[in-house]
Amino acid sequence: MSSVARSRLLAPLLPRISARSFSTASPAAGAAAAAAPESSSAAGDPSSAQPLPARKPLGLLNVGVLAVVAAALSGTGYVSYAYSLEEIDQKTREFRKNSKHPISDDLSGFERFQAMAYSAAMKVPVAAIEFYLDIRSQIEDQIQGFSEPSSNKLLPYLLPQEQHVFTLVLDLNETLVYSDWKRERGWRTFKRPGVDAFLEHLGKFYEIVVYSDQQSMYVDPVVERLDPKGYVRHRLSRVATKYENGKHYRDLSKLNRNPAQVIYISGHALESCLRPENCVPIKPWKLENDDTQLLDLIPFLEYVAMARPPDIRAVLASYQGRDIPTEFIERSKEHQKRVQEQKQQGRLWRR
């Protein structure tokens, strides 16, 4: 067969072969392209494509509304930061009072119209101020419920015959117990050495209170196992603390007790209490077997309970910066020495 005849036979097949080899679309797209070759060629022409619609710029009204909202939010934030609720109420009281001023019948028509227009114009800012005060008051009440102790009188009143009894407030973790976690056994709580003798002996002289920043679901079972004989009269948990700067503080002023008769003992006393003048700091306990901190404090605390100083804060101030058990022993020795000297001088005078 000649080359001319072969080319005539292959000519009808060339468009089909080229279409299959370059087609990457679906069969439906291929059929549409075959049915409308002119439209596909026209679509491939960049000059024939329709331009995208241009974005419309924001109108002046929208920009103004956004600016007003941003200014209102900024002003509200600044006012909330700079002024208390009482100060805002005081500053806006006169403005709100003037907005409700009654319109006199003696005014002329134009003056009456001016007064009515002013009163109508003031309704929006006055309503906004009232709404802000109401919302802020509700928010502050909610925040105060979380940040302040649950009551201003956390403990019940002392009986009349116990008005002379001092209150001994004890922290829980790393003061009386230590909670430790290990993978093979989970959480376990250990009693500090001497804690049983400490509670049993001082429970005869003091009103003992455990004050912890842990939840009551943790405090109650731990204290029940720690003190089966009931020397601890009251337990205070996290809801009784004051939340401030990310920490839970023991607020001794809310105990409903005379602050001159309150002693707070903790391994983190100065870090966890808002009344450092009532604090007796001791070394935090972390499972040391030779610890004697609680037992060493018994003589000092027993002396305080028996002597009943008029203000325990003055006594604790005299021990500031010193180890109380060691300093108390030294002072006791000096006191006994002076007593012995006075007795000897009395004997000499009698002779």
Secondary structure per residue as TSV (DSSP state, phi and psi in degrees):
chain	resnum	aa	ss	phi	psi
A	1	M	-	360.0	137.5
A	2	S	-	-74.7	162.6
A	3	S	H	-65.5	-31.9
A	4	V	H	-68.2	-41.2
A	5	A	H	-67.3	-37.8
A	6	R	H	-64.5	-39.0
A	7	S	H	-67.9	-34.8
A	8	R	H	-66.9	-35.2
A	9	L	H	-72.4	-33.8
A	10	L	H	-85.3	-13.8
A	11	A	G	-60.3	-43.2
A	12	P	G	-65.7	-22.9
A	13	L	G	-84.5	-19.2
A	14	L	H	-63.2	-46.0
A	15	P	H	-61.2	-37.4
A	16	R	H	-67.3	-43.5
A	17	I	H	-63.2	-44.2
A	18	S	H	-67.4	-34.4
A	19	A	H	-68.2	-40.1
A	20	R	H	-69.2	-39.5
A	21	S	H	-71.9	-26.3
A	22	F	H	-108.6	0.3
A	23	S	-	-87.2	122.1
A	24	T	-	-116.9	2.6
A	25	A	S	-89.9	179.0
A	26	S	-	-72.9	163.8
A	27	P	H	-58.7	-37.3
A	28	A	H	-64.2	-39.3
A	29	A	H	-67.4	-35.5
A	30	G	H	-66.5	-39.3
A	31	A	H	-65.1	-39.3
A	32	A	H	-66.5	-36.3
A	33	A	H	-69.1	-37.3
A	34	A	H	-69.6	-35.0
A	35	A	H	-73.8	-27.3
A	36	A	-	-131.2	70.4
A	37	P	H	-64.9	-31.7
A	38	E	H	-70.5	-39.2
A	39	S	H	-68.8	-36.1
A	40	S	H	-67.5	-37.6
A	41	S	H	-68.7	-34.0
A	42	A	H	-70.9	-34.1
A	43	A	H	-69.2	-30.0
A	44	G	T	-71.8	-12.9
A	45	D	-	-82.3	117.8
A	46	P	G	-60.5	-29.9
A	47	S	G	-71.8	-22.6
A	48	S	G	-88.6	-10.2
A	49	A	S	-70.1	139.8
A	50	Q	-	-77.7	134.3
A	51	P	-	-68.9	145.9
A	52	L	-	-67.2	144.4
A	53	P	-	-66.3	136.9
A	54	A	-	-72.8	143.6
A	55	R	-	-71.1	136.0
A	56	K	-	-79.8	130.3
A	57	P	-	-66.1	153.4
A	58	L	-	-62.1	137.2
A	59	G	-	-74.0	164.1
A	60	L	H	-62.5	-32.7
A	61	L	H	-66.4	-43.5
A	62	N	H	-64.1	-42.8
A	63	V	H	-62.0	-40.4
A	64	G	H	-64.7	-40.9
A	65	V	H	-64.1	-44.2
A	66	L	H	-62.2	-40.5
A	67	A	H	-64.5	-41.1
A	68	V	H	-65.1	-43.2
A	69	V	H	-64.2	-43.7
A	70	A	H	-62.8	-42.1
A	71	A	H	-64.8	-39.2
A	72	A	H	-65.9	-42.5
A	73	L	H	-65.8	-41.5
A	74	S	H	-64.0	-44.3
A	75	G	H	-63.6	-40.0
A	76	T	H	-64.2	-42.4
A	77	G	H	-63.2	-41.1
A	78	Y	H	-67.1	-43.6
A	79	V	H	-62.5	-41.0
A	80	S	H	-63.8	-34.3
A	81	Y	H	-79.1	-38.4
A	82	A	H	-88.2	-26.7
A	83	Y	S	-128.1	148.4
A	84	S	-	-81.7	170.8
A	85	L	H	-63.7	-38.4
A	86	E	H	-67.2	-39.1
A	87	E	H	-66.5	-39.7
A	88	I	H	-65.9	-42.1
A	89	D	H	-62.6	-39.5
A	90	Q	H	-69.3	-39.6
A	91	K	H	-70.6	-30.8
A	92	T	H	-99.1	-1.3
A	93	R	H	-64.0	-44.6
A	94	E	H	-65.5	-40.4
A	95	F	H	-63.1	-44.0
A	96	R	H	-69.2	-31.9
A	97	K	H	-67.8	-42.1
A	98	N	H	-67.8	-29.3
A	99	S	H	-70.2	-19.3
A	100	K	T	-103.1	17.5
A	101	H	-	-67.2	127.7
A	102	P	-	-67.6	149.4
A	103	I	-	-87.1	125.3
A	104	S	-	-76.0	147.6
A	105	D	T	-78.4	-12.8
A	106	D	T	-80.0	-7.9
A	107	L	S	-74.0	154.0
A	108	S	-	-73.9	173.9
A	109	G	H	-61.5	-45.1
A	110	F	H	-67.2	-43.4
A	111	E	H	-64.3	-36.2
A	112	R	H	-65.4	-40.8
A	113	F	H	-63.8	-40.7
A	114	Q	H	-61.8	-43.1
A	115	A	H	-65.1	-40.4
A	116	M	H	-66.5	-40.5
A	117	A	H	-64.7	-41.4
A	118	Y	H	-64.8	-42.1
A	119	S	H	-64.1	-39.7
A	120	A	H	-67.8	-39.2
A	121	A	H	-67.9	-29.0
A	122	M	H	-82.6	-11.0
A	123	K	H	-65.0	-36.9
A	124	V	H	-66.9	-54.5
A	125	P	H	-63.9	-34.7
A	126	V	H	-66.1	-43.1
A	127	A	H	-63.2	-37.8
A	128	A	H	-65.1	-40.1
A	129	I	H	-65.4	-43.8
A	130	E	H	-63.3	-41.1
A	131	F	H	-64.0	-42.9
A	132	Y	H	-62.8	-44.6
A	133	L	H	-63.1	-39.8
A	134	D	H	-67.8	-45.8
A	135	I	H	-65.1	-43.8
A	136	R	H	-65.9	-37.4
A	137	S	H	-62.2	-42.0
A	138	Q	H	-66.4	-40.7
A	139	I	H	-65.1	-44.2
A	140	E	H	-65.3	-33.7
A	141	D	H	-64.9	-40.4
A	142	Q	H	-66.3	-43.5
A	143	I	H	-64.8	-41.7
A	144	Q	H	-63.1	-32.3
A	145	G	H	-64.0	-28.0
A	146	F	H	-91.3	-32.2
A	147	S	H	-92.7	-24.3
A	148	E	S	-100.0	155.9
A	149	P	-	-57.0	154.5
A	150	S	S	-64.8	-17.8
A	151	S	-	-154.0	154.1
A	152	N	S	-80.5	-9.1
A	153	K	-	-133.7	86.6
A	154	L	-	-71.4	-24.8
A	155	L	S	-116.5	149.3
A	156	P	-	-70.1	163.1
A	157	Y	-	-64.5	145.0
A	158	L	-	-71.6	149.8
A	159	L	-	-67.8	151.8
A	160	P	G	-54.9	-36.6
A	161	Q	G	-77.1	-4.1
A	162	E	G	-114.8	16.1
A	163	Q	T	-63.7	-22.8
A	164	H	T	-85.9	-10.2
A	165	V	-	-75.8	133.5
A	166	F	E	-81.5	154.7
A	167	T	E	-105.8	124.3
A	168	L	E	-106.4	109.5
A	169	V	E	-98.8	126.7
A	170	L	E	-120.0	132.7
A	171	D	-	-74.7	163.9
A	172	L	-	-102.8	-67.8
A	173	N	B	-69.9	132.1
A	174	E	T	62.7	13.2
A	175	T	T	-120.2	-53.9
A	176	L	T	-104.7	-32.7
A	177	V	E	-138.3	171.9
A	178	Y	E	-141.2	126.6
A	179	S	E	-99.9	128.3
A	180	D	E	-130.4	143.3
A	181	W	E	-121.6	132.3
A	182	K	E	-134.3	149.3
A	183	R	T	-63.6	-36.2
A	184	E	T	-76.7	-18.4
A	185	R	T	-131.8	-9.8
A	186	G	E	80.3	-149.7
A	187	W	E	-81.2	138.3
A	188	R	E	-140.2	144.5
A	189	T	E	-114.2	131.0
A	190	F	E	-115.5	143.6
A	191	K	E	-85.5	140.2
A	192	R	-	-69.9	144.2
A	193	P	T	-58.2	131.4
A	194	G	T	85.9	0.9
A	195	V	H	-67.2	-34.4
A	196	D	H	-64.6	-48.1
A	197	A	H	-65.7	-35.4
A	198	F	H	-61.7	-50.5
A	199	L	H	-68.1	-41.4
A	200	E	H	-66.1	-40.2
A	201	H	H	-75.9	-47.2
A	202	L	H	-78.8	-15.7
A	203	G	T	-64.5	-17.9
A	204	K	T	-78.3	-20.2
A	205	F	T	-113.1	-25.6
A	206	Y	E	-121.8	159.3
A	207	E	E	-88.3	108.2
A	208	I	E	-92.9	131.6
A	209	V	E	-129.5	131.3
A	210	V	E	-96.5	124.4
A	211	Y	E	-124.8	108.3
A	212	S	-	-123.5	156.5
A	213	D	S	-95.0	9.2
A	214	Q	S	-88.4	164.9
A	215	Q	-	-68.9	152.9
A	216	S	H	-62.7	-27.9
A	217	M	H	-66.2	-19.5
A	218	Y	H	-95.9	-41.4
A	219	V	H	-66.2	-46.9
A	220	D	H	-59.9	-52.4
A	221	P	H	-66.0	-32.7
A	222	V	H	-67.0	-44.8
A	223	V	H	-67.6	-36.2
A	224	E	H	-62.8	-38.6
A	225	R	H	-78.8	-31.5
A	226	L	H	-72.4	-35.6
A	227	D	-	-128.7	70.6
A	228	P	T	-68.2	-20.4
A	229	K	T	-88.8	-5.6
A	230	G	-	78.6	35.4
A	231	Y	-	-74.8	-24.5
A	232	V	E	-81.7	116.1
A	233	R	E	-80.3	-36.5
A	234	H	E	-137.6	149.9
A	235	R	E	-125.0	132.1
A	236	L	E	-122.8	130.7
A	237	S	-	-114.1	-160.3
A	238	R	G	-60.7	-34.5
A	239	V	G	-65.3	-16.0
A	240	A	G	-95.4	3.8
A	241	T	S	-96.2	167.5
A	242	K	E	-105.8	122.3
A	243	Y	E	-92.7	119.2
A	244	E	E	-150.9	128.0
A	245	N	T	55.8	39.0
A	246	G	T	79.5	10.0
A	247	K	E	-129.4	154.7
A	248	H	E	-102.6	115.8
A	249	Y	E	-105.8	146.7
A	250	R	B	-83.7	118.3
A	251	D	-	-100.9	95.3
A	252	L	G	-68.3	-19.1
A	253	S	G	-69.6	-14.8
A	254	K	G	-99.2	11.8
A	255	L	S	-78.9	-11.9
A	256	N	S	66.5	37.3
A	257	R	S	-132.7	155.2
A	258	N	-	-65.6	117.6
A	259	P	G	-61.2	-18.1
A	260	A	G	-76.2	-5.7
A	261	Q	G	-125.8	28.1
A	262	V	E	-121.8	131.4
A	263	I	E	-123.3	130.1
A	264	Y	E	-115.5	122.8
A	265	I	E	-115.0	128.4
A	266	S	E	-159.1	150.8
A	267	G	T	-72.4	-12.3
A	268	H	T	-134.4	47.9
A	269	A	H	-60.6	-52.7
A	270	L	H	-71.6	-16.7
A	271	E	H	-92.5	-20.4
A	272	S	H	-114.8	-2.9
A	273	C	B	-121.0	143.0
A	274	L	S	-89.9	-0.4
A	275	R	-	-126.0	78.9
A	276	P	G	-62.4	-23.1
A	277	E	G	-68.6	-15.4
A	278	N	G	-103.0	7.1
A	279	C	E	-94.9	142.4
A	280	V	E	-121.1	96.9
A	281	P	E	-77.2	138.7
A	282	I	-	-129.1	170.2
A	283	K	-	-70.9	130.9
A	284	P	-	-62.2	139.3
A	285	W	-	-98.1	128.1
A	286	K	S	-132.9	58.3
A	287	L	S	72.1	23.3
A	288	E	-	-74.8	128.4
A	289	N	T	-75.8	-25.1
A	290	D	T	-95.5	18.7
A	291	D	-	-73.2	136.0
A	292	T	-	-133.6	20.4
A	293	Q	H	-58.9	-47.4
A	294	L	H	-66.5	-44.5
A	295	L	H	-64.3	-35.0
A	296	D	H	-67.4	-25.3
A	297	L	H	-82.6	-15.2
A	298	I	H	-58.4	-46.6
A	299	P	H	-59.6	-42.5
A	300	F	H	-64.2	-47.3
A	301	L	H	-66.9	-35.6
A	302	E	H	-66.0	-39.7
A	303	Y	H	-63.7	-42.5
A	304	V	H	-62.1	-43.4
A	305	A	H	-64.7	-33.9
A	306	M	H	-80.8	-38.8
A	307	A	H	-76.9	-30.8
A	308	R	-	51.9	66.4
A	309	P	-	-63.9	150.3
A	310	P	S	-62.7	-29.3
A	311	D	-	-147.3	110.2
A	312	I	H	-66.1	-23.3
A	313	R	H	-65.5	-35.5
A	314	A	H	-68.1	-36.1
A	315	V	H	-66.3	-46.5
A	316	L	H	-65.9	-32.0
A	317	A	H	-65.1	-32.3
A	318	S	H	-70.7	-18.2
A	319	Y	T	-99.6	4.4
A	320	Q	T	-61.5	132.5
A	321	G	T	81.4	2.0
A	322	R	S	-121.1	157.9
A	323	D	-	-78.0	113.9
A	324	I	H	-60.0	-48.4
A	325	P	H	-59.3	-43.7
A	326	T	H	-66.9	-44.0
A	327	E	H	-66.8	-36.3
A	328	F	H	-64.7	-40.4
A	329	I	H	-63.5	-41.9
A	330	E	H	-63.9	-42.8
A	331	R	H	-67.7	-36.0
A	332	S	H	-65.0	-40.2
A	333	K	H	-64.4	-43.7
A	334	E	H	-63.7	-39.7
A	335	H	H	-63.6	-45.1
A	336	Q	H	-63.7	-36.2
A	337	K	H	-64.4	-43.0
A	338	R	H	-65.3	-39.0
A	339	V	H	-62.4	-42.8
A	340	Q	H	-63.8	-40.2
A	341	E	H	-64.4	-41.1
A	342	Q	H	-64.8	-37.8
A	343	K	H	-64.7	-41.1
A	344	Q	H	-65.2	-41.7
A	345	Q	H	-64.2	-36.3
A	346	G	H	-65.0	-37.9
A	347	R	H	-65.6	-39.3
A	348	L	H	-65.3	-39.4
A	349	W	H	-66.5	-33.8
A	350	R	H	-66.7	-34.7
A	351	R	-	-70.1	360.0
